[in-house]
Amino acid sequence: MSKLVIEGGKKLSGQIATAGDKNSILPILAALILTNGVIVLENVPLIADVFNLIKILEKLGARAEWLRKNTLKVDTTKIHYEKLFTEEIKKLRGSILLLGGLLTRFKKAELDLPGGDIIGARPIDTHIQALEDLGAEIEINHKIIGRFEKIKNETIILKEVSVTATENIMIFCGLIEKEVNLRLIATEPSVQALGEFLQKLGVKIKGLGTNFITIKGNRHLKRFVRFKIPSDLTEFATFACLAAATKSKIEIIGLRKEFLDSFFLVAKEMNIKFSLNRQSLTVLPTQIKSTKIQTGLYPKFLSDMQPPFGVLATQAQGVTLIHDWLYENRFGYLQELICMGANTEILDPHRALIIGPTPLIGKNVRSLDIRAGIAVLIAGLIAEGTTIIDEAEKIDRGYEKIEIRLKKLGARIERIN
């Protein structure tokens, strides 16, 4: 267990770079089960979820080596089948992504049910149904047991536009040497990054970036591939909110403008002032305005971006309505903000009103999950006095060395283990 202690009310300044994308690196690491060679991944975020998934791969026989900061070499030539009943599986929601690779390569899988953040009901039904439609036999009874012999169907329609289910079946199809049509799938940037990585390995994919793709696997994937993980879009939005909330001038490096349309729409509505160049965005101090924020499936405004904007709304002039239809426990962070003086009303599990601007006061608060944790961290930087964040290790699951990076901007923040 660890705590973050923040002395708030200080303006920040400087430059901060976004780390590699958490949502992209996890499915790409899971896809290494398909390979038999050496994979070099650049711009890998140094976060707890990555370290846990590497431990799982090592249990399967992979050999991981950090060549330098954020560059990971994984030798998969000795990967073999193992039952995966480990604490790392239970800690990690993304561990479900291993199921497709185990089934398609080893024709069997036994693993614990995945863990992760408690932000609402996130069943794995869509994963199971899609894999069963492809020909797998799966039983769930406090653990997952699966078998696979041969593909049954060459067209799969997802009953829910699930990002991780889409990634799981793409990984599964990576070794299937038949054209498989995947319909009504997710199109998130992480799905596209996984597709680009599979293509580099030798998998043929048509329609990447749309809801309808055709994928043809390859039993003889390339034995050496180098791939750079794209920068984290949610972290980019988080730092923009942090800068605007503290009325600071901060340059954020790692701009992926083509994936940030919904972010820019909300940022402009809230009067966030910024200047752009090719690779970065500089946020400038200004008076923030209220707006209506509705999350949705990509390319709409992403649920992961909502909590930082919720904190920003406490400093906005007027009433902000947030509608997050996906997760019924996503507003837990607002209860922590209320303790700090925020004027907010949770209307139901999916809608909340935030009235601003309201001064925040430093308090003892909790990091309920990754995104709630970063939200209360931003609140601590705004607040007058000292904020202590308990269970700060949850933030580490998605944000690399956050206190070290923020200190370089002038934040007064310390970690106590």
C-alpha positions as CSV (number, residue, x, y, z in Angstrom):
1,M,0.0,0.0,0.0
2,S,1.2,3.5,-0.7
3,K,0.0,7.1,-0.3
4,L,0.5,10.3,-2.2
5,V,0.8,13.5,-0.2
6,I,0.1,16.7,-2.2
7,E,0.5,20.3,-1.2
8,G,-2.0,22.0,-3.5
9,G,-2.7,25.5,-4.8
10,K,0.5,25.9,-6.8
11,K,0.6,26.8,-10.5
12,L,2.7,24.4,-12.6
13,S,4.7,25.0,-15.7
14,G,6.9,23.1,-18.2
15,Q,6.7,20.2,-20.5
16,I,5.4,16.6,-20.0
17,A,5.4,13.7,-22.4
18,T,2.7,11.1,-22.5
19,A,3.8,7.5,-22.0
20,G,2.9,4.6,-24.2
21,D,-0.7,3.6,-24.4
22,K,-1.9,1.3,-21.6
23,N,-4.8,0.1,-23.7
24,S,-2.6,-0.8,-26.6
25,I,0.3,-2.5,-24.9
26,L,-1.8,-5.0,-23.0
27,P,-3.4,-6.8,-26.1
28,I,-0.1,-6.6,-27.9
29,L,1.7,-8.3,-25.0
30,A,-1.1,-10.9,-24.9
31,A,-0.6,-11.5,-28.7
32,L,3.0,-12.6,-28.1
33,I,1.6,-16.0,-27.2
34,L,1.2,-16.5,-30.9
35,T,4.9,-15.8,-31.7
36,N,8.0,-17.9,-31.9
37,G,10.9,-15.5,-32.1
38,V,12.1,-12.1,-30.7
39,I,9.8,-9.1,-30.4
40,V,11.1,-5.6,-29.5
41,L,8.5,-3.2,-28.2
42,E,9.4,0.5,-27.9
43,N,7.6,3.2,-25.8
44,V,6.3,0.6,-23.4
45,P,4.7,2.3,-20.3
46,L,6.3,1.4,-17.0
47,I,3.0,0.6,-15.2
48,A,1.9,-2.1,-12.9
49,D,-0.4,-3.8,-15.4
50,V,2.4,-4.2,-17.8
51,F,4.7,-5.7,-15.2
52,N,2.0,-8.2,-14.2
53,L,1.4,-9.3,-17.7
54,I,5.1,-9.7,-18.3
55,K,5.2,-12.0,-15.2
56,I,2.4,-14.1,-16.7
57,L,4.3,-14.4,-20.1
58,E,7.4,-15.5,-18.2
59,K,5.4,-18.2,-16.5
60,L,4.6,-19.4,-20.0
61,G,8.4,-19.5,-20.8
62,A,8.9,-16.1,-22.4
63,R,12.2,-14.3,-21.5
64,A,11.7,-10.5,-21.1
65,E,14.6,-8.0,-21.0
66,W,14.6,-4.3,-20.7
67,L,17.1,-3.0,-23.3
68,R,16.8,0.5,-22.0
69,K,14.1,2.6,-20.5
70,N,10.7,1.8,-22.1
71,T,12.2,-0.6,-24.7
72,L,11.3,-4.3,-24.0
73,K,12.7,-7.3,-25.8
74,V,10.7,-10.5,-25.4
75,D,12.1,-13.9,-26.6
76,T,9.2,-16.2,-27.2
77,T,11.1,-19.2,-28.6
78,K,10.5,-21.2,-25.5
79,I,6.9,-20.4,-24.8
80,H,4.9,-23.4,-23.7
81,Y,1.5,-24.3,-22.3
82,E,0.8,-23.7,-18.6
83,K,-2.3,-23.5,-16.5
84,L,-2.5,-19.9,-15.3
85,F,-3.7,-19.8,-11.7
86,T,-1.7,-16.8,-10.4
87,E,-2.2,-13.6,-8.4
88,E,-1.2,-11.6,-11.5
89,I,-4.2,-13.0,-13.4
90,K,-6.6,-12.0,-10.5
91,K,-5.2,-8.5,-10.3
92,L,-5.5,-7.8,-14.0
93,R,-8.6,-7.2,-16.0
94,G,-6.6,-7.4,-19.2
95,S,-5.6,-11.0,-18.4
96,I,-8.7,-12.2,-20.2
97,L,-6.8,-11.2,-23.4
98,L,-4.7,-14.3,-22.9
99,L,-7.6,-16.6,-23.6
100,G,-7.7,-16.3,-27.4
101,G,-4.0,-16.8,-27.8
102,L,-3.9,-19.9,-25.5
103,L,-6.8,-21.5,-27.4
104,T,-5.5,-20.9,-30.9
105,R,-1.9,-21.9,-30.2
106,F,-2.2,-24.7,-27.6
107,K,-5.8,-25.7,-28.3
108,K,-6.6,-25.4,-24.6
109,A,-6.6,-22.9,-21.8
110,E,-7.1,-22.9,-18.0
111,L,-6.9,-19.7,-16.1
112,D,-8.3,-17.7,-13.2
113,L,-11.1,-15.2,-13.8
114,P,-9.6,-11.8,-14.4
115,G,-9.6,-9.0,-11.8
116,G,-9.0,-5.3,-12.2
117,D,-10.9,-2.1,-11.4
118,I,-14.4,-2.3,-9.8
119,I,-16.1,0.4,-12.0
120,G,-19.2,-1.6,-12.9
121,A,-20.4,-4.8,-14.3
122,R,-17.9,-5.9,-17.0
123,P,-18.9,-9.4,-17.9
124,I,-16.9,-11.5,-20.3
125,D,-19.9,-13.0,-22.0
126,T,-19.1,-11.4,-25.4
127,H,-15.6,-12.9,-25.3
128,I,-17.0,-16.3,-24.6
129,Q,-19.8,-16.2,-27.1
130,A,-17.5,-15.1,-29.9
131,L,-14.8,-17.7,-29.2
132,E,-17.5,-20.4,-29.0
133,D,-19.0,-19.2,-32.3
134,L,-15.5,-19.7,-33.7
135,G,-15.4,-23.3,-32.5
136,A,-14.0,-23.2,-28.9
137,E,-15.7,-25.0,-26.0
138,I,-15.5,-23.0,-22.8
139,E,-16.7,-23.7,-19.3
140,I,-16.7,-21.1,-16.5
141,N,-16.9,-22.2,-12.8
142,H,-14.7,-19.9,-10.6
143,K,-12.1,-20.3,-13.4
144,I,-12.1,-20.5,-17.2
145,I,-11.5,-23.9,-18.9
146,G,-11.4,-23.9,-22.7
147,R,-10.7,-26.3,-25.6
148,F,-10.4,-25.7,-29.4
149,E,-10.0,-28.1,-32.3
150,K,-11.1,-26.4,-35.5
151,I,-12.8,-23.3,-36.7
152,K,-16.6,-23.7,-37.0
153,N,-17.7,-20.3,-38.5
154,E,-16.1,-17.8,-40.7
155,T,-18.4,-14.9,-39.8
156,I,-18.6,-13.7,-36.3
157,I,-21.0,-10.9,-35.1
158,L,-20.3,-9.4,-31.7
159,K,-23.4,-9.0,-29.5
160,E,-21.7,-6.1,-27.8
161,V,-19.2,-3.6,-29.2
162,S,-16.6,-4.7,-26.7
163,V,-13.0,-3.5,-27.1
164,T,-11.3,-6.4,-25.2
165,A,-13.6,-9.0,-26.9
166,T,-12.6,-7.6,-30.3
167,E,-9.0,-7.8,-29.4
168,N,-9.3,-11.3,-28.0
169,I,-10.9,-12.7,-31.2
170,M,-8.3,-10.8,-33.4
171,I,-5.5,-12.5,-31.4
172,F,-7.4,-15.9,-31.7
173,C,-7.6,-15.4,-35.5
174,G,-3.9,-14.6,-35.7
175,L,-3.1,-18.3,-36.3
176,I,-6.2,-19.3,-38.3
177,E,-5.3,-19.6,-41.9
178,K,-8.8,-18.9,-43.2
179,E,-10.4,-15.6,-43.9
180,V,-12.7,-14.8,-40.9
181,N,-15.2,-11.9,-41.1
182,L,-15.5,-10.0,-37.8
183,R,-18.6,-7.8,-37.7
184,L,-19.9,-5.1,-35.3
185,I,-16.5,-4.9,-33.6
186,A,-14.9,-2.0,-31.7
187,T,-12.8,0.5,-33.6
188,E,-10.9,2.1,-30.6
189,P,-7.3,3.2,-31.3
190,S,-6.0,0.3,-29.2
191,V,-7.8,-2.1,-31.5
192,Q,-6.1,-0.4,-34.5
193,A,-2.7,-0.6,-32.8
194,L,-3.2,-4.4,-32.2
195,G,-4.2,-4.8,-35.8
196,E,-1.1,-3.0,-37.0
197,F,1.1,-5.2,-34.8
198,L,-0.5,-8.3,-36.1
199,Q,-0.1,-7.1,-39.7
200,K,3.6,-6.6,-39.0
201,L,3.8,-10.2,-37.8
202,G,2.3,-11.4,-41.1
203,V,-1.4,-11.5,-40.4
204,K,-3.6,-10.1,-43.2
205,I,-6.3,-7.7,-42.1
206,K,-8.7,-5.7,-44.3
207,G,-10.9,-2.9,-43.0
208,L,-8.9,-2.1,-39.9
209,G,-10.4,1.0,-38.2
210,T,-13.9,0.0,-39.2
211,N,-16.6,-2.1,-37.5
212,F,-16.3,-4.8,-40.2
213,I,-12.9,-6.4,-40.8
214,T,-11.6,-9.5,-42.5
215,I,-8.6,-11.3,-40.9
216,K,-6.5,-14.2,-42.2
217,G,-4.0,-15.6,-39.8
218,N,-0.6,-17.1,-40.5
219,R,0.9,-20.2,-38.8
220,H,4.4,-19.0,-39.8
221,L,4.6,-15.5,-38.3
222,K,7.7,-13.4,-38.6
223,R,10.4,-14.4,-36.1
224,F,11.6,-10.8,-35.5
225,V,9.5,-7.7,-35.2
226,R,10.1,-4.2,-33.8
227,F,7.0,-2.2,-32.9
228,K,6.5,1.2,-31.2
229,I,3.6,1.6,-28.8
230,P,1.6,4.7,-29.6
231,S,1.2,7.4,-27.0
232,D,-1.6,7.2,-24.4
233,L,-4.7,9.3,-25.5
234,T,-6.3,9.2,-22.0
235,E,-3.1,10.4,-20.4
236,F,-2.9,13.2,-22.9
237,A,-6.4,14.3,-22.0
238,T,-5.6,13.9,-18.3
239,F,-2.6,16.3,-18.5
240,A,-4.7,18.8,-20.5
241,C,-7.3,18.8,-17.7
242,L,-4.6,19.0,-15.0
243,A,-3.1,22.1,-16.7
244,A,-6.5,23.8,-17.2
245,A,-7.7,23.0,-13.7
246,T,-4.5,24.5,-12.1
247,K,-4.5,27.4,-14.5
248,S,-1.0,26.5,-15.6
249,K,0.9,26.7,-18.9
250,I,2.0,23.2,-19.8
251,E,3.2,21.7,-23.1
252,I,2.0,18.1,-23.6
253,I,4.1,16.0,-26.0
254,G,2.6,13.0,-27.8
255,L,-0.2,14.6,-29.8
256,R,-2.3,12.1,-31.9
257,K,-4.7,14.6,-33.3
258,E,-6.5,12.2,-35.6
259,F,-7.8,10.2,-32.6
260,L,-8.8,13.2,-30.4
261,D,-11.8,14.8,-32.1
262,S,-14.2,14.3,-29.2
263,F,-11.6,15.6,-26.7
264,F,-11.2,18.8,-28.8
265,L,-14.9,19.3,-28.9
266,V,-15.3,19.1,-25.2
267,A,-12.1,21.1,-24.5
268,K,-13.4,24.0,-26.7
269,E,-16.8,23.9,-25.1
270,M,-15.2,24.2,-21.7
271,N,-13.0,27.1,-23.0
272,I,-9.7,25.3,-22.6
273,K,-7.2,27.6,-24.4
274,F,-4.4,25.8,-26.2
275,S,-2.0,26.1,-29.1
276,L,-1.0,23.2,-31.3
277,N,2.1,22.2,-33.2
278,R,2.8,19.0,-35.0
279,Q,3.7,16.8,-31.9
280,S,2.4,18.7,-28.9
281,L,-0.4,20.8,-27.4
282,T,0.3,23.7,-25.0
283,V,-2.5,24.6,-22.5
284,L,-2.8,28.2,-21.5
285,P,-4.5,29.6,-18.4
286,T,-8.1,30.7,-18.8
287,Q,-11.6,30.8,-17.2
288,I,-13.2,27.4,-17.6
289,K,-16.9,27.1,-18.6
290,S,-19.5,24.4,-17.9
291,T,-20.8,22.0,-20.6
292,K,-22.6,18.7,-21.1
293,I,-20.3,15.6,-21.4
294,Q,-21.7,12.4,-22.7
295,T,-19.4,9.4,-23.1
296,G,-19.7,6.9,-25.9
297,L,-18.0,4.3,-28.0
298,Y,-15.0,5.6,-30.0
299,P,-14.9,8.0,-31.8
300,K,-17.2,9.5,-29.2
301,F,-15.9,10.9,-25.9
302,L,-14.2,8.0,-24.0
303,S,-15.3,6.9,-20.5
304,D,-11.7,6.8,-19.3
305,M,-11.3,10.5,-20.0
306,Q,-14.4,11.5,-18.0
307,P,-13.1,11.6,-14.4
308,P,-10.3,14.2,-15.2
309,F,-13.0,16.4,-16.9
310,G,-15.3,15.9,-13.9
311,V,-12.6,17.5,-11.7
312,L,-12.1,20.3,-14.2
313,A,-15.9,20.9,-14.0
314,T,-15.6,21.8,-10.3
315,Q,-13.6,24.8,-11.5
316,A,-15.9,25.7,-14.3
317,Q,-18.5,28.5,-14.3
318,G,-21.9,27.0,-14.3
319,V,-23.5,23.5,-14.2
320,T,-21.9,20.6,-16.0
321,L,-23.9,17.5,-16.7
322,I,-22.0,14.2,-17.2
323,H,-23.7,11.2,-18.6
324,D,-21.5,8.0,-18.6
325,W,-23.8,5.2,-19.8
326,L,-21.2,2.5,-19.8
327,Y,-20.1,2.0,-16.2
328,E,-22.4,2.2,-13.2
329,N,-19.6,2.8,-10.7
330,R,-17.6,5.3,-12.6
331,F,-18.8,8.2,-10.4
332,G,-17.1,6.9,-7.2
333,Y,-14.5,9.7,-7.5
334,L,-17.2,12.3,-7.1
335,Q,-17.9,11.1,-3.6
336,E,-14.2,11.8,-2.8
337,L,-14.5,15.3,-4.4
338,I,-17.6,16.0,-2.3
339,C,-15.4,15.4,0.8
340,M,-13.0,18.0,-0.6
341,G,-15.8,20.6,-1.0
342,A,-17.1,20.0,-4.5
343,N,-20.7,20.9,-5.2
344,T,-22.0,17.9,-7.1
345,E,-25.1,15.7,-7.2
346,I,-25.1,12.1,-8.4
347,L,-28.5,11.8,-10.1
348,D,-28.3,8.1,-10.8
349,P,-25.5,5.5,-11.5
350,H,-24.9,7.1,-14.9
351,R,-25.6,10.8,-14.6
352,A,-24.1,13.5,-12.3
353,L,-24.3,17.3,-12.0
354,I,-21.3,19.4,-11.0
355,I,-21.7,23.0,-10.1
356,G,-18.8,25.4,-10.2
357,P,-16.5,27.1,-9.6
358,T,-16.0,25.7,-6.1
359,P,-12.8,25.9,-4.0
360,L,-11.5,22.5,-3.0
361,I,-9.9,21.8,0.4
362,G,-7.2,19.2,1.0
363,K,-8.5,16.0,2.7
364,N,-7.7,12.3,3.1
365,V,-9.2,10.6,0.0
366,R,-9.0,7.2,-1.7
367,S,-7.9,6.1,-5.1
368,L,-10.8,3.8,-5.9
369,D,-9.4,2.8,-9.3
370,I,-7.0,4.0,-12.0
371,R,-9.1,6.9,-13.3
372,A,-10.7,7.9,-10.0
373,G,-7.2,8.0,-8.6
374,I,-5.9,10.4,-11.2
375,A,-9.0,12.5,-10.7
376,V,-8.4,13.0,-7.0
377,L,-4.7,13.6,-7.7
378,I,-5.7,16.5,-9.9
379,A,-8.1,17.7,-7.2
380,G,-5.2,17.6,-4.7
381,L,-3.2,19.9,-7.0
382,I,-6.0,22.4,-7.1
383,A,-7.0,22.2,-3.4
384,E,-5.9,24.5,-0.6
385,G,-3.8,22.6,2.0
386,T,-2.7,19.0,2.1
387,T,-4.4,16.1,0.3
388,I,-3.4,12.5,1.1
389,I,-4.4,9.8,-1.4
390,D,-4.7,6.3,0.0
391,E,-4.2,3.2,-2.2
392,A,-2.1,5.2,-4.6
393,E,-0.8,2.0,-6.1
394,K,-4.0,1.8,-8.2
395,I,-2.9,4.9,-10.1
396,D,0.4,3.1,-10.9
397,R,-1.7,0.5,-12.9
398,G,-2.2,3.1,-15.6
399,Y,0.2,6.1,-15.1
400,E,3.9,5.7,-15.2
401,K,5.9,7.2,-12.3
402,I,3.3,9.9,-12.0
403,E,4.7,11.8,-9.0
404,I,8.2,12.0,-10.5
405,R,6.8,13.4,-13.7
406,L,4.6,15.9,-12.0
407,K,7.4,17.1,-9.8
408,K,9.3,18.2,-12.9
409,L,6.3,20.6,-13.5
410,G,6.7,22.0,-10.0
411,A,4.1,19.9,-8.2
412,R,4.6,19.4,-4.5
413,I,3.9,15.7,-4.3
414,E,5.5,12.9,-2.4
415,R,5.0,9.1,-2.1
416,I,4.9,7.3,1.2
417,N,5.1,3.5,1.0
